[in-house]
């Protein structure tokens, strides 16, 4: 009998992989497996025996988020289980699913077959009238409901949840209330001869009300995460609550629904969910993808708050960005000169990387404090702002025109910022190098170093483009780090903790302490992100040298500043060919910086919002339509209040 069921599943699997049109032919294939009365009886007998002799609690009460484990704990456990799979409990039905649906991609073809066809297949098996099986399945579902309700109650009064929403651990908590109602319902259900139909219906409806209240509270936690921050563990809790509440709803409907068709739909949905859970239980890829989704969501949501300030909507904001970019480029020119002089001190490799990193970090923080702009940091900070305007599964019907308008403004904002950074960095660095030579009697960069600085810009004969891509990755990561620290500051309520710090209250006046806490609350993300970017840029070459790899970074503003230092070091003796190659190299570096930084950032933002990548095609066509009709708007705000409508290509 077991071979018949196994062969039936194997036949379905084979046809699903071989027949590209299996969605259209799946009904025929399913019915073919049960044409023979003898085969039908064997499959039915096997299924009946398996269902009757196994428990379902562990399967129904399972979550795809392992409890009380961090990201690395989950990945470590998944890797260990893949290497040496754990022993399956012989009386648990999860082991049965694991045996019959043993391929890691079985869930793909199982889910591809429509529910209606699975229902027809199961109903065609002519289940025997088996009261013992019905009693066993009902008992297992009641046990599962009880376990799920207890898990929901435990998660609902977790200290991390209660710390954000007070009074959730008292008797008014909907999670505790749900558990009480479920316990009462199960106690009466076990004495079915005393459970009147009207009482049963009333208790069931009351449980559904409590379920809706728990779902509302979970939604509240999710929607207000920006108000009190969110941790990875809190995200685990929210997802587990959503899964457990959904499973409770399914099992209760299965127990109480009088609609046979509805019951079969629930059974098939549970079947598909269980196969997916069993196939991916130890999938490192799925756990990594799931955790990265949660991690990036809690980070990029904070960067979107900052990103809106880097998008110029009108001419005033446009020229304001240009002024800020000029200030940022002037500071970078100073950093270029300072870094070159550090080079000539010939420090050991560690200390050279340390002073390079310190030079960058101080400069970037100065740019932040003075409210200047480093253009290539904008994409990492604006990606989430753009993702927020997308359709989000139909929630924003005007997403195409909104996102097109936003992207048009972002492109021209990035253009003017890049122009401001690069245009000012060259002359300021050149003048500083000349002034330093005049005062000290020695150049910032000698003849050899100047030639080396120029050769690093050559887009044809150097690794300028790959090194610019590395810098783009760092720019994206620094944006995530900025969002991470902003989130943690809110989540751990550090503003109030600083205000109440016993030592600081003795040292500083209340007004000074309040201003300090407020300043850090507004700027902690920027300071952390700029510091990390400085460390990344300053230490990459040293790491590459240590590992014997050609690692380094190229950044458009620093490239422009270095070119100014090199021209001064060569006393303006630069051939037209070198000028052209260097300018092309600087432009290519800037384009690579922006494309890599923005591309990675938007992918993280889209992934964090579960946004369909299919929207990218429509967006690209609409952008192309607007670029063809209004190309100047991508470089300059030609109208004071322009609102491009969705176009056609």
C-alpha positions as CSV (number, residue, x, y, z in Angstrom):
1,X,0.0,0.0,0.0
2,X,2.8,2.4,0.8
3,X,4.4,1.8,-2.5
4,X,1.2,2.7,-4.3
5,X,0.9,6.0,-2.5
6,X,4.6,6.7,-3.0
7,X,4.3,5.9,-6.7
8,X,1.3,8.1,-7.1
9,X,3.2,11.1,-5.7
10,X,6.3,10.1,-7.8
11,X,4.1,10.1,-10.9
12,X,2.7,13.6,-10.1
13,X,6.3,14.9,-9.4
14,X,7.6,13.4,-12.7
15,X,4.8,14.9,-14.8
16,X,5.2,18.3,-13.1
17,X,8.8,18.4,-14.0
18,X,8.5,17.0,-17.5
19,X,5.3,18.7,-18.7
20,X,5.7,22.5,-19.0
21,X,1.9,22.8,-19.2
22,X,1.3,20.8,-16.1
23,X,-1.0,23.6,-14.7
24,X,-3.5,22.9,-17.5
25,X,-3.0,19.1,-17.4
26,X,-2.7,18.6,-13.6
27,X,-6.4,17.7,-13.2
28,X,-6.1,15.0,-15.8
29,X,-2.9,13.6,-14.2
30,X,-4.5,13.6,-10.8
31,X,-7.5,11.7,-12.0
32,X,-5.4,9.2,-13.8
33,X,-3.8,8.2,-10.6
34,X,-7.1,7.1,-9.1
35,X,-8.8,5.5,-12.2
36,X,-8.1,2.0,-11.0
37,X,-10.5,0.9,-8.2
38,X,-7.8,-1.3,-6.7
39,X,-5.2,1.6,-6.7
40,X,-7.8,3.9,-5.2
41,X,-8.5,1.5,-2.4
42,X,-4.8,1.0,-1.7
43,X,-4.1,4.8,-1.6
44,X,-7.2,5.4,0.6
45,X,-6.2,2.6,2.9
46,X,-2.6,3.9,3.2
47,X,-3.7,7.5,3.9
48,X,-6.3,6.3,6.4
49,X,-3.7,4.3,8.3
50,X,-1.1,7.1,8.3
51,X,-3.6,9.6,9.5
52,X,-5.0,7.4,12.2
53,X,-1.6,6.4,13.6
54,X,0.2,9.7,13.8
55,X,0.0,12.9,15.8
56,X,-0.4,16.4,14.2
57,X,0.4,18.8,17.0
58,X,4.0,19.3,16.2
59,X,3.1,19.9,12.5
60,X,0.2,22.2,13.0
61,X,1.9,24.2,15.8
62,X,5.1,24.7,13.8
63,X,6.4,28.1,12.6
64,X,8.9,28.9,9.9
65,X,10.7,31.1,12.4
66,X,12.5,28.9,15.1
67,X,11.8,30.4,18.5
68,X,14.3,32.1,20.7
69,X,17.2,32.0,18.2
70,X,19.0,34.9,16.6
71,X,20.0,35.1,12.9
72,X,23.3,33.3,13.3
73,X,21.7,30.7,15.6
74,X,19.0,29.9,13.0
75,X,21.6,29.6,10.2
76,X,23.9,27.5,12.4
77,X,21.1,25.1,13.3
78,X,20.0,24.9,9.6
79,X,23.5,24.1,8.5
80,X,23.9,21.4,11.2
81,X,20.6,19.8,10.3
82,X,21.5,19.7,6.6
83,X,24.7,18.0,7.5
84,X,23.3,15.6,10.0
85,X,19.5,15.6,9.8
86,X,17.7,15.2,13.2
87,X,15.9,12.0,14.0
88,X,12.1,12.3,13.2
89,X,9.7,11.3,15.9
90,X,8.1,8.1,14.6
91,X,4.6,9.0,15.7
92,X,4.6,12.6,14.2
93,X,2.9,13.2,10.8
94,X,5.7,15.6,9.9
95,X,7.9,12.6,9.4
96,X,5.4,11.1,6.9
97,X,5.4,14.3,4.9
98,X,9.2,14.3,4.9
99,X,9.3,10.7,3.5
100,X,6.7,11.2,0.8
101,X,7.7,14.7,-0.2
102,X,11.4,14.2,0.1
103,X,12.6,16.5,-2.6
104,X,13.5,20.0,-1.4
105,X,11.5,21.5,-4.3
106,X,8.4,19.4,-4.0
107,X,6.4,22.3,-2.6
108,X,6.8,24.1,-6.0
109,X,4.8,21.6,-8.0
110,X,2.4,21.0,-5.1
111,X,1.6,24.7,-4.9
112,X,1.4,25.0,-8.7
113,X,-1.6,22.7,-8.8
114,X,-4.8,24.7,-8.2
115,X,-6.7,24.0,-4.9
116,X,-9.8,22.9,-6.9
117,X,-7.8,20.0,-8.5
118,X,-6.3,18.8,-5.2
119,X,-9.8,18.8,-3.7
120,X,-11.1,16.7,-6.6
121,X,-8.2,14.3,-6.2
122,X,-8.8,13.9,-2.4
123,X,-12.5,13.5,-2.8
124,X,-12.1,10.9,-5.6
125,X,-10.4,8.6,-3.2
126,X,-13.7,7.5,-1.7
127,X,-12.8,7.9,2.0
128,X,-14.3,5.1,4.1
129,X,-16.8,6.1,6.7
130,X,-14.4,5.8,9.6
131,X,-15.7,7.2,12.9
132,X,-12.4,6.4,14.6
133,X,-10.4,8.4,12.1
134,X,-12.8,11.4,12.5
135,X,-12.5,11.3,16.3
136,X,-8.7,11.0,16.1
137,X,-8.3,13.9,13.7
138,X,-10.7,16.1,15.8
139,X,-8.7,15.3,19.0
140,X,-5.4,16.2,17.2
141,X,-6.9,19.5,16.0
142,X,-8.1,20.4,19.4
143,X,-4.7,19.6,20.9
144,X,-3.1,21.8,18.2
145,X,-5.5,24.6,18.9
146,X,-4.7,24.4,22.6
147,X,-0.9,24.5,22.0
148,X,-1.3,27.4,19.5
149,X,-3.4,29.4,21.9
150,X,-0.8,28.9,24.6
151,X,2.0,30.0,22.3
152,X,0.1,33.1,21.3
153,X,-0.4,34.0,25.0
154,X,3.3,33.5,25.7
155,X,4.4,35.7,22.8
156,X,1.8,38.3,23.5
157,X,3.1,38.9,27.1
158,X,6.7,38.7,26.1
159,X,8.7,41.4,28.0
160,X,9.9,42.9,24.7
161,X,6.3,43.4,23.5
162,X,5.1,44.6,26.9
163,X,7.9,47.2,27.1
164,X,6.5,48.8,24.0
165,X,2.8,48.5,24.7
166,X,2.2,48.7,28.5
167,X,-0.6,46.7,30.2
168,X,-0.5,43.9,27.6
169,X,0.5,41.5,30.4
170,X,-2.6,42.1,32.6
171,X,-5.9,40.3,32.5
172,X,-7.2,42.7,29.8
173,X,-4.6,41.3,27.3
174,X,-6.4,39.9,24.2
175,X,-3.7,37.3,24.0
176,X,-4.5,36.0,27.5
177,X,-8.2,36.4,26.8
178,X,-7.9,34.2,23.6
179,X,-6.1,31.5,25.6
180,X,-8.8,31.5,28.3
181,X,-11.6,31.2,25.7
182,X,-9.8,28.4,23.8
183,X,-9.3,26.5,27.1
184,X,-13.0,26.7,27.9
185,X,-13.9,25.7,24.4
186,X,-11.7,22.7,24.4
187,X,-12.8,21.6,27.8
188,X,-16.5,21.7,26.7
189,X,-15.6,20.0,23.3
190,X,-14.0,17.0,25.1
191,X,-17.4,16.5,26.7
192,X,-19.4,16.8,23.5
193,X,-22.4,15.2,25.0
194,X,-22.8,18.2,27.3
195,X,-22.0,20.9,24.7
196,X,-25.2,22.2,23.2
197,X,-25.0,23.5,19.6
198,X,-26.1,27.0,20.5
199,X,-23.5,27.2,23.3
200,X,-20.8,25.9,20.9
201,X,-21.7,28.4,18.3
202,X,-21.6,31.2,20.8
203,X,-18.2,30.2,22.2
204,X,-16.8,29.8,18.7
205,X,-17.9,33.3,17.7
206,X,-16.4,34.7,20.9
207,X,-13.1,33.1,20.1
208,X,-13.2,34.6,16.6
209,X,-13.7,38.1,18.2
210,X,-10.6,37.5,20.4
211,X,-8.7,36.4,17.4
212,X,-9.5,39.6,15.5
213,X,-8.5,41.6,18.6
214,X,-5.1,39.8,18.7
215,X,-4.6,40.4,15.0
216,X,-5.4,44.1,15.5
217,X,-2.8,44.3,18.3
218,X,-0.2,42.6,16.1
219,X,-1.0,45.0,13.2
220,X,-0.7,47.9,15.7
221,X,2.8,46.7,16.6
222,X,3.7,46.4,13.0
223,X,2.3,49.8,11.9
224,X,3.8,51.7,14.8
225,X,7.3,50.3,14.6
226,X,8.6,53.7,13.5
227,X,7.3,55.3,16.7
228,X,9.1,52.9,19.1
229,X,11.7,51.2,16.8
230,X,11.9,47.5,16.2
231,X,14.5,44.8,16.9
232,X,15.1,41.6,15.0
233,X,13.7,39.6,17.9
234,X,10.5,41.8,17.9
235,X,10.1,41.1,14.2
236,X,10.4,37.3,15.0
237,X,7.7,37.7,17.6
238,X,5.4,39.6,15.2
239,X,5.8,37.0,12.4
240,X,5.3,34.1,14.8
241,X,2.1,35.7,16.1
242,X,0.8,36.2,12.6
243,X,1.5,32.6,11.7
244,X,0.1,31.1,14.9
245,X,-3.1,33.3,14.7
246,X,-3.6,32.3,11.1
247,X,-3.2,28.6,11.9
248,X,-5.6,28.9,14.8
249,X,-8.1,30.5,12.5
250,X,-7.8,27.7,10.0
251,X,-8.1,24.9,12.5
252,X,-11.1,26.5,14.2
253,X,-12.9,27.0,10.9
254,X,-12.1,23.4,10.0
255,X,-13.6,22.2,13.3
256,X,-16.7,24.4,13.2
257,X,-17.6,25.2,9.6
258,X,-20.7,23.5,8.3
259,X,-19.7,24.2,4.7
260,X,-18.1,21.0,3.3
261,X,-16.5,23.0,0.4
262,X,-14.9,25.5,2.8
263,X,-13.5,22.6,4.8
264,X,-11.8,21.0,1.8
265,X,-10.3,24.4,0.8
266,X,-8.8,24.7,4.3
267,X,-7.5,21.2,4.2
268,X,-5.7,21.8,0.9
269,X,-4.3,25.1,2.1
270,X,-3.0,23.4,5.2
271,X,-1.6,20.6,3.1
272,X,0.3,23.0,0.8
273,X,1.6,25.0,3.8
274,X,2.8,21.8,5.6
275,X,4.7,20.6,2.5
276,X,6.4,23.9,2.1
277,X,7.3,24.0,5.8
278,X,8.7,20.5,5.7
279,X,10.7,21.0,2.4
280,X,12.3,24.3,3.6
281,X,12.7,23.5,7.3
282,X,16.5,23.3,7.0
283,X,16.9,25.5,4.0
284,X,19.8,27.9,4.7
285,X,18.8,30.0,1.7
286,X,15.2,30.5,2.9
287,X,16.2,31.3,6.5
288,X,18.9,33.8,5.2
289,X,16.4,35.4,2.8
290,X,13.7,35.6,5.5
291,X,16.0,37.1,8.1
292,X,17.6,39.5,5.7
293,X,14.1,40.7,4.7
294,X,13.3,41.4,8.3
295,X,16.7,43.0,9.0
296,X,16.7,45.3,6.0
297,X,13.1,46.3,6.6
298,X,13.8,47.6,10.1
299,X,16.9,49.5,8.7
300,X,15.7,51.0,5.5
301,X,12.5,52.3,7.0
302,X,14.6,54.8,9.0
303,X,16.7,55.9,6.0
304,X,13.5,56.9,4.2
305,X,13.0,59.6,6.8
306,X,16.3,61.2,5.9
307,X,16.1,60.5,2.2
308,X,13.3,63.0,1.5
309,X,15.7,65.9,2.3
310,X,18.0,64.9,-0.6
311,X,15.4,65.2,-3.3
312,X,14.8,68.7,-4.7
313,X,11.2,69.3,-5.7
314,X,11.6,72.9,-6.9
315,X,14.3,75.3,-8.1
316,X,15.0,76.7,-4.7
317,X,15.7,73.3,-3.3
318,X,17.7,72.4,-6.4
319,X,20.1,75.3,-6.0
320,X,20.2,74.8,-2.2
321,X,21.5,71.2,-2.9
322,X,24.1,72.7,-5.3
323,X,25.3,75.0,-2.5
324,X,25.5,72.1,0.0
325,X,27.4,70.0,-2.6
326,X,29.9,72.9,-3.1
327,X,30.5,72.9,0.7
328,X,30.9,69.1,0.8
329,X,33.3,69.1,-2.2
330,X,35.5,71.8,-0.6
331,X,35.9,69.7,2.6
332,X,36.7,66.6,0.5
333,X,39.5,68.6,-1.2
334,X,41.0,69.2,2.2
335,X,40.8,65.5,3.0
336,X,42.5,64.7,-0.3
337,X,45.5,66.9,0.6
338,X,45.6,65.6,4.1
339,X,45.5,62.0,3.0
340,X,48.3,62.6,0.5
341,X,50.5,64.0,3.2
342,X,49.8,61.1,5.5
343,X,51.0,58.8,2.6
344,X,54.4,60.5,2.7
345,X,54.9,59.7,6.4
346,X,55.3,56.1,5.4
347,X,53.5,54.7,8.5
348,X,53.3,50.9,9.0
349,X,50.3,49.5,7.1
350,X,48.0,49.3,10.1
351,X,48.7,52.9,11.2
352,X,48.4,54.2,7.7
353,X,45.0,52.6,7.4
354,X,44.1,54.0,10.9
355,X,45.0,57.6,9.9
356,X,43.4,57.3,6.5
357,X,40.2,56.1,8.2
358,X,40.4,58.9,10.8
359,X,40.9,61.5,8.1
360,X,37.8,60.3,6.2
361,X,35.6,59.8,9.2
362,X,36.3,63.3,10.6
363,X,35.7,64.9,7.2
364,X,32.5,63.1,6.6
365,X,31.2,63.9,10.1
366,X,32.1,67.5,9.5
367,X,30.1,67.5,6.2
368,X,27.2,66.1,8.2
369,X,27.4,68.6,11.1
370,X,27.7,71.5,8.7
371,X,24.7,70.2,6.7
372,X,26.7,69.9,3.5
373,X,26.2,67.1,0.9
374,X,28.3,64.2,-0.3
375,X,26.4,63.3,-3.5
376,X,27.1,59.6,-3.7
377,X,25.6,59.0,-0.3
378,X,22.2,60.2,-1.5
379,X,21.1,57.0,-3.3
380,X,21.5,54.8,-0.1
381,X,19.3,57.3,1.8
382,X,16.7,57.8,-0.9
383,X,16.1,54.2,-2.0
384,X,13.6,53.5,0.7
385,X,11.8,56.7,0.0
386,X,11.4,55.5,-3.6
387,X,10.3,52.0,-2.6
388,X,7.6,53.6,-0.4
389,X,5.9,55.1,-3.5
390,X,5.7,51.8,-5.3
391,X,2.4,49.9,-5.6
392,X,3.0,47.8,-2.4
393,X,0.7,45.1,-3.7
394,X,-2.0,47.5,-5.0
395,X,-2.1,49.8,-1.9
396,X,-0.9,52.7,-4.0
397,X,-2.9,52.9,-7.2
398,X,-1.0,56.0,-8.4
399,X,2.4,54.5,-7.8
400,X,3.6,54.8,-11.4
401,X,3.1,58.6,-11.7
402,X,4.3,59.1,-8.1
403,X,7.4,57.1,-8.5
404,X,8.2,58.6,-11.9
405,X,7.9,62.1,-10.5
406,X,10.1,61.1,-7.5
407,X,12.8,59.5,-9.7
408,X,12.9,62.5,-12.0
409,X,13.5,64.7,-9.1
410,X,16.1,62.3,-7.6
411,X,18.0,62.1,-10.9
412,X,18.3,65.8,-11.2
413,X,19.1,66.2,-7.5
414,X,21.9,63.6,-7.9
415,X,23.2,65.3,-11.0
416,X,23.5,68.8,-9.4
417,X,25.0,67.3,-6.3
418,X,27.6,65.4,-8.2
419,X,28.3,68.5,-10.3
420,X,28.8,70.6,-7.2
421,X,31.0,68.1,-5.5
422,X,33.3,67.4,-8.5
423,X,33.4,71.0,-9.8
424,X,34.6,72.5,-6.5
425,X,36.9,69.7,-5.3
426,X,39.3,70.1,-8.2
427,X,40.0,73.9,-7.9
428,X,40.1,73.9,-4.1
429,X,42.5,70.9,-4.0
430,X,44.6,72.6,-6.7
431,X,44.8,75.9,-4.8
432,X,45.5,74.2,-1.4
433,X,48.3,72.2,-3.0
434,X,49.8,75.4,-4.5
435,X,49.4,77.2,-1.2
436,X,51.0,74.4,0.7
437,X,54.0,74.3,-1.7
438,X,54.4,78.1,-1.4
439,X,54.3,78.0,2.4
440,X,56.3,74.8,3.2
441,X,58.5,74.7,0.1
442,X,57.5,71.2,-0.8
443,X,54.6,69.9,-2.9
444,X,51.6,68.0,-1.5
445,X,52.4,65.3,-4.1
446,X,55.8,64.9,-5.8
447,X,56.2,64.2,-9.5
448,X,56.0,60.4,-9.0
449,X,52.9,60.5,-6.7
450,X,51.2,63.0,-9.1
451,X,51.6,60.6,-12.0
452,X,50.3,57.8,-9.9
453,X,47.2,59.8,-8.9
454,X,46.5,60.5,-12.5
455,X,47.1,56.9,-13.6
456,X,44.5,55.8,-11.0
457,X,41.9,57.7,-12.9
458,X,42.4,56.2,-16.3
459,X,39.2,54.2,-17.1
460,X,41.0,52.1,-19.7
461,X,44.3,51.1,-18.1
462,X,43.5,51.0,-14.3
463,X,41.0,49.3,-12.0
464,X,39.1,52.6,-11.5
465,X,35.7,51.2,-12.4
466,X,35.9,48.0,-10.1
467,X,37.3,50.2,-7.3
468,X,34.4,52.6,-7.8
469,X,32.0,49.7,-7.5
470,X,33.6,48.8,-4.2
471,X,33.1,52.3,-3.0
472,X,29.4,52.1,-4.2
473,X,28.9,49.0,-2.0
474,X,30.4,50.9,1.0
475,X,28.1,53.8,0.3
476,X,25.1,51.5,0.4
477,X,26.3,49.7,3.6
478,X,26.9,53.0,5.4
479,X,23.3,54.0,4.6
480,X,22.1,50.7,6.2
481,X,24.3,51.3,9.2
482,X,22.8,54.8,9.5
483,X,19.3,53.4,9.5
484,X,20.3,50.6,12.0
485,X,21.6,53.0,14.6
486,X,18.6,55.4,14.2
487,X,16.3,52.4,14.8
488,X,18.2,51.2,17.8
489,X,18.2,54.7,19.3
490,X,14.4,54.8,19.1
491,X,13.9,51.1,20.1
492,X,16.1,51.3,23.2
493,X,14.7,54.7,24.2
494,X,18.2,56.1,24.5
495,X,17.1,59.8,24.5
496,X,15.2,59.4,27.7
497,X,17.9,57.1,29.2
498,X,20.5,59.8,28.6
499,X,18.3,62.5,30.2
500,X,17.9,60.2,33.2
501,X,21.6,59.1,33.3
502,X,22.7,59.5,37.0
503,X,26.3,60.5,36.2
504,X,25.5,62.9,33.3
505,X,22.8,64.6,35.5
506,X,25.5,65.4,38.0
507,X,27.9,66.8,35.4
508,X,25.6,68.6,33.0
509,X,22.8,71.0,33.6
510,X,19.2,69.8,32.7
511,X,19.1,72.1,29.7
512,X,22.5,71.0,28.3
513,X,21.6,67.3,28.9
514,X,18.3,67.8,27.1
515,X,20.0,69.4,24.1
516,X,22.7,66.7,24.0
517,X,20.0,63.9,24.0
518,X,18.0,65.7,21.3
519,X,21.1,66.3,19.1
520,X,22.1,62.6,19.3
521,X,18.6,61.5,18.6
522,X,18.5,63.6,15.4
523,X,22.1,62.8,14.3
524,X,23.2,59.4,15.6
525,X,22.4,57.7,12.3
526,X,24.4,60.2,10.3
527,X,27.3,60.2,12.7
528,X,27.4,56.4,12.7
529,X,27.0,56.0,9.0
530,X,29.7,58.6,8.2
531,X,32.2,57.1,10.7
532,X,31.7,53.6,9.2
533,X,32.1,55.0,5.7
534,X,35.3,56.6,6.7
535,X,36.6,53.3,8.1
536,X,35.6,51.4,5.0
537,X,37.2,53.8,2.6
538,X,40.4,54.2,4.7
539,X,41.1,50.6,5.3
540,X,40.3,48.8,2.1
541,X,43.6,49.3,0.4
542,X,45.4,48.0,3.6
543,X,43.2,45.0,3.7
544,X,43.9,44.3,0.0
545,X,47.6,44.6,0.5
546,X,47.5,42.3,3.5
547,X,45.5,39.7,1.5
548,X,47.5,40.1,-1.7
549,X,44.4,41.3,-3.5
550,X,44.0,44.4,-5.7
551,X,41.5,46.1,-3.5
552,X,41.0,49.9,-3.3
553,X,38.3,52.5,-3.6
554,X,37.5,55.3,-6.0
555,X,35.1,58.0,-5.3
556,X,34.1,60.8,-7.7
557,X,34.7,63.7,-5.3
558,X,38.0,62.4,-4.1
559,X,39.0,61.6,-7.7
560,X,38.4,65.2,-8.7
561,X,40.4,66.4,-5.7
562,X,43.3,64.1,-6.3
563,X,43.3,65.2,-9.9
564,X,43.7,68.8,-8.7
565,X,46.6,67.8,-6.5
566,X,48.2,66.0,-9.3
567,X,48.0,68.9,-11.8
568,X,49.5,71.2,-9.1
569,X,52.3,68.6,-8.5
570,X,53.1,68.5,-12.2
571,X,53.1,72.3,-12.5
572,X,50.2,72.2,-14.9
573,X,52.3,70.0,-17.4
574,X,49.4,67.7,-18.2
575,X,48.8,66.7,-21.8
576,X,45.4,67.1,-23.4
577,X,45.1,63.3,-23.6
578,X,45.6,62.9,-19.9
579,X,43.0,65.7,-19.3
580,X,40.5,63.9,-21.4
581,X,41.2,60.4,-19.9
582,X,41.1,61.8,-16.3
583,X,37.8,63.7,-16.9
584,X,36.3,60.6,-18.5
585,X,37.6,58.5,-15.6
586,X,36.2,60.9,-13.0
587,X,32.8,60.8,-14.7
588,X,32.9,57.0,-15.0
589,X,33.8,56.7,-11.3
590,X,30.8,58.9,-10.4
591,X,28.4,56.9,-12.5
592,X,29.6,53.6,-11.1
593,X,29.4,55.0,-7.5
594,X,25.8,56.0,-8.0
595,X,24.6,53.0,-9.9
596,X,26.1,50.4,-7.5
597,X,25.0,52.3,-4.4
598,X,21.5,53.1,-5.7
599,X,21.0,49.6,-7.3
600,X,21.9,47.7,-4.1
601,X,19.9,50.1,-1.9
602,X,16.8,49.9,-4.0
603,X,17.0,46.1,-4.1
604,X,17.2,46.0,-0.3
605,X,14.3,48.5,0.0
606,X,12.2,46.5,-2.5
607,X,13.0,43.2,-0.8
608,X,12.1,44.7,2.6
609,X,8.7,45.7,1.3
610,X,8.0,42.5,-0.7
611,X,7.5,44.7,-3.7
612,X,7.2,42.8,-7.0
613,X,10.2,43.3,-9.3
614,X,7.7,43.2,-12.3
615,X,6.9,46.8,-11.5
616,X,10.4,47.8,-12.7
617,X,9.5,47.2,-16.3
618,X,6.5,49.5,-16.2
619,X,8.5,52.1,-14.3
620,X,11.4,52.0,-16.8
621,X,9.0,52.5,-19.8
622,X,7.3,55.4,-18.1
623,X,10.7,57.0,-17.3
624,X,11.8,56.5,-20.9
625,X,8.6,58.2,-22.1
626,X,9.2,61.2,-19.9
627,X,12.9,61.4,-20.8
628,X,12.0,61.4,-24.5
629,X,9.4,64.2,-24.0
630,X,11.0,66.2,-21.3
631,X,14.7,65.4,-21.2
632,X,15.7,68.7,-19.5
633,X,13.5,67.9,-16.5
634,X,16.0,65.1,-15.5
635,X,18.7,67.7,-15.1
636,X,16.9,70.9,-14.1
637,X,13.5,71.8,-12.6
638,X,12.0,73.4,-15.7
639,X,8.7,74.0,-14.0
640,X,8.1,75.2,-10.4
641,X,5.5,72.5,-9.6
642,X,5.9,69.9,-12.2
643,X,3.8,66.7,-11.8
644,X,4.6,64.3,-14.6
645,X,1.7,62.0,-15.4
646,X,2.0,58.3,-16.3
647,X,3.0,58.2,-20.0
648,X,2.9,55.6,-22.7
649,X,5.8,54.2,-24.6
